Amino acid sequence: MAQNWLVNFSDKDGNKMAVVQVNCYQAPRAVSIAMGMLKKRDPEKHELVLSQSFSILVEDA
């Protein structure tokens, strides 16, 4: 059964750059799905997150 996951992207200072809610079966897949959603919704933010994110945290929503 699919679950809701929150994917938090943070920079080196610990500031959250983006938080994306994803509905999928496995937590490891949530990161790639979240990046795809960011790329589709906001390409500029996707590039920023891709180049500047330092940590990625996946939580059960």
N, C-alpha and C positions, 0 to 999 in steps of 0.2 A: 504494500500500500504506500502511496506517495506521501511525503511529508513536506511541511513548509520549513525552509531553512533561511536564515539571515546570513548574508555574506557581507562582512565588513572589511573594507579596504582602508588601510592606514598608511600614513607616511612615516619617515624616520623619527619624527618627534611624537608620534602617537596620535596625531590628529586624524580624525576620520575623514576620508576623502569621498567615500561613497558607501552606501548601505543598500543592498539589493535583496528583495525577498524572492525566493525561488521555490517552486513546487516540483520536487523530483524524488526518486527512490533512494538515491545514494548521496551522501554528503560530498564525497570527492568530485562528483559530477556537477555539483551546485556551483563550483567556482567557474568552470568553463561556460555553463549556462548563463551565469551572471555577467560574465564578460561579453557574451554574445548579445545579451539584452541591452547592456550599456552601449555597445557598438551600434545597435539598431536605433536606440532612442536618442543618444547624444554622442555622436562621433568624437567631438572635441574632448568631452569628459573621458571617454574611453581611452583616447591617446594619453591624456594626463595620468589616469589611473595606471595604465600599462607602463608608462615610463617612470612614475614617481612612487608607486606603492611599495612599501617595505614589508608589511605583514598583511596576511589575509586570515581572518577568523571566521569560521563557519559555526553558527549556533542553531540549535533547534528553536524554531519560532513558536 
